Amino acid sequence: MPITSILSPLPGTFYRRPSPDEPPYKNVHDAVAEGEVIGLIEVMKSFHEVKATAAGQISAFLVENEEAVQAGQALVELDG
């Protein structure tokens, strides 16, 4: 199966959850549709959705929740 990486659209802090008391958008092995939200990037108190660029199954998160990321950095790997 081909591996697709979902990249950070901008620099900031990556969040896997919509808020601290809610479950993650997605977990490893979850199916994802193209355009589905898989996380958020926070930049200067503004939150931007990170959407899947392809359909597949999440094989790995390459960054931790609340980790600083750079624009273009791989966040998630998808199989499929």
Backbone as numpy.savetxt, mean C-alpha at the origin, in Angstrom:
# Nx Ny Nz CAx CAy CAz Cx Cy Cz
3.95 -16.96 -11.90 3.12 -15.77 -11.90 3.99 -14.52 -11.90
3.59 -13.52 -12.63 4.36 -12.27 -12.61 4.16 -11.53 -11.29
5.19 -10.86 -10.85 5.13 -10.05 -9.62 5.00 -8.59 -10.03
4.07 -7.89 -9.42 3.86 -6.47 -9.65 4.11 -5.73 -8.34
4.84 -4.65 -8.40 5.07 -3.82 -7.21 4.15 -2.61 -7.25
3.56 -2.30 -6.10 2.79 -1.06 -5.96 3.75 -0.04 -5.35
3.90 1.08 -6.03 4.89 2.09 -5.63 4.23 3.25 -4.91
5.00 3.89 -4.05 4.52 5.07 -3.37 4.40 6.23 -4.36
3.26 6.90 -4.41 3.10 8.00 -5.36 3.84 9.28 -4.93
4.19 9.37 -3.62 4.87 10.56 -3.12 5.57 10.22 -1.81
6.48 11.08 -1.36 7.17 10.83 -0.10 6.26 11.15 1.08
6.43 10.42 2.17 5.63 10.67 3.36 5.68 9.48 4.29
4.61 9.28 5.05 4.50 8.17 5.98 3.42 7.23 5.48
3.75 5.93 5.40 2.81 4.92 4.91 1.99 4.36 6.07
0.68 4.30 5.86 -0.24 3.72 6.84 -1.04 2.60 6.18
-1.12 1.45 6.85 -1.90 0.32 6.35 -3.35 0.38 6.79
-3.68 1.27 7.73 -5.03 1.37 8.29 -5.62 2.75 8.03
-6.95 2.82 7.89 -7.58 4.13 7.73 -7.51 4.97 9.00
-7.46 4.32 10.18 -7.27 4.99 11.46 -6.70 3.95 12.43
-6.10 4.40 13.53 -5.43 3.47 14.44 -6.32 2.37 15.02
-7.62 2.64 15.17 -8.52 1.65 15.77 -9.28 0.80 14.75
-8.92 0.90 13.48 -9.57 0.11 12.44 -8.60 -0.94 11.88
-9.14 -2.01 11.30 -8.26 -3.04 10.73 -7.55 -2.53 9.48
-6.45 -3.20 9.10 -5.73 -2.79 7.88 -6.63 -2.89 6.64
-6.31 -2.06 5.65 -7.03 -2.17 4.38 -6.89 -3.58 3.82
-5.66 -4.08 3.81 -5.36 -5.40 3.26 -4.26 -6.07 4.06
-4.24 -7.40 4.00 -3.20 -8.20 4.63 -2.54 -9.09 3.58
-1.41 -9.69 3.93 -0.73 -10.63 3.03 -1.72 -11.76 2.71
-1.73 -12.17 1.45 -2.59 -13.22 0.88 -3.98 -12.72 0.51
-4.33 -11.46 0.80 -5.62 -10.93 0.39 -5.62 -10.66 -1.11
-6.77 -10.87 -1.73 -6.95 -10.51 -3.14 -7.16 -9.01 -3.24
-6.68 -8.43 -4.35 -6.79 -6.99 -4.58 -7.25 -6.77 -6.02
-8.20 -5.86 -6.19 -8.64 -5.46 -7.52 -7.89 -4.21 -7.95
-7.69 -4.04 -9.23 -7.04 -2.83 -9.72 -7.85 -1.61 -9.26
-7.17 -0.63 -8.70 -7.82 0.59 -8.23 -8.27 0.54 -6.78
-8.15 -0.63 -6.14 -8.56 -0.77 -4.74 -7.52 -0.13 -3.81
-7.99 0.52 -2.75 -7.10 1.18 -1.79 -6.40 0.11 -0.94
-5.06 0.23 -0.84 -4.30 -0.71 -0.01 -3.60 0.00 1.16
-3.64 1.33 1.17 -3.01 2.08 2.24 -3.12 3.58 2.01
-2.46 4.32 2.88 -2.45 5.79 2.80 -1.03 6.30 2.93
-0.76 7.43 2.30 0.48 8.17 2.50 0.09 9.51 3.11
0.71 9.83 4.25 0.45 11.09 4.91 1.61 12.04 4.63
1.26 13.23 4.15 2.25 14.27 3.88 1.71 15.56 4.49
2.40 16.07 5.47 2.03 17.34 6.11 0.55 17.37 6.50
0.11 16.32 7.22 -1.26 16.21 7.75 -2.32 16.00 6.67
-1.91 15.72 5.45 -2.83 15.42 4.36 -2.65 13.96 3.97
-3.76 13.23 3.83 -3.70 11.80 3.53 -4.09 11.54 2.08
-3.28 10.69 1.42 -3.49 10.34 0.02 -3.61 8.83 -0.11
-4.64 8.36 -0.81 -4.84 6.93 -0.97 -3.78 6.33 -1.88
-3.33 5.13 -1.51 -2.46 4.33 -2.37 -3.35 3.23 -2.94
-3.45 3.18 -4.26 -4.34 2.22 -4.92 -3.53 1.19 -5.69
-4.07 -0.01 -5.75 -3.43 -1.09 -6.51 -3.42 -0.71 -7.99
-2.28 -0.92 -8.62 -2.13 -0.61 -10.04 -2.44 -1.82 -10.92
-2.71 -2.96 -10.28 -3.07 -4.19 -11.00 -3.85 -5.07 -10.04
-4.53 -6.05 -10.58 -5.23 -7.04 -9.76 -4.26 -8.15 -9.40
-4.49 -8.78 -8.27 -3.65 -9.90 -7.86 -3.87 -10.23 -6.41
-2.88 -10.93 -5.85 -2.90 -11.31 -4.45 -1.66 -10.72 -3.78
-1.84 -10.11 -2.62 -0.71 -9.51 -1.92 0.22 -10.62 -1.42
1.47 -10.57 -1.88 2.45 -11.55 -1.43 3.33 -11.00 -0.32
3.51 -9.67 -0.26 4.35 -9.08 0.79 4.13 -7.57 0.88
4.20 -7.08 2.11 4.33 -5.64 2.36 5.82 -5.40 2.53
6.37 -4.47 1.78 7.81 -4.21 1.80 8.20 -3.11 2.78
7.21 -2.45 3.36 7.45 -1.43 4.38 6.50 -1.69 5.54
6.88 -1.22 6.70 6.06 -1.38 7.90 5.03 -0.26 8.00
3.98 -0.50 8.75 3.00 0.53 9.05 3.70 1.70 9.74
3.38 2.91 9.34 3.93 4.16 9.88 5.41 4.37 9.54
5.90 3.70 8.51 7.29 3.88 8.07 7.37 5.02 7.05
8.45 5.79 7.14 8.70 6.85 6.16 9.07 6.21 4.82
8.49 6.74 3.75 8.76 6.22 2.41 9.10 7.35 1.45
9.73 6.99 0.36 10.09 7.94 -0.69 9.18 7.75 -1.90
9.04 8.75 -2.72 8.29 8.63 -3.96 8.94 7.56 -4.83
8.14 6.66 -5.36 8.65 5.61 -6.22 9.13 4.37 -5.48
9.12 4.40 -4.17 9.55 3.25 -3.38 8.48 2.16 -3.44
8.91 0.91 -3.60 7.98 -0.22 -3.61 7.39 -0.43 -2.21
6.06 -0.51 -2.15 5.37 -0.69 -0.87 4.85 -2.11 -0.70
4.32 -2.67 -1.80 3.64 -3.96 -1.76 4.01 -4.75 -3.02
4.11 -6.07 -2.88 4.27 -6.94 -4.03 3.00 -7.74 -4.22
2.54 -7.82 -5.47 1.36 -8.59 -5.85 1.77 -9.75 -6.73
1.19 -10.93 -6.48 1.31 -12.05 -7.41 0.08 -12.00 -8.31
0.30 -12.28 -9.53 -0.87 -12.39 -10.37 -0.82 -11.64 -11.60
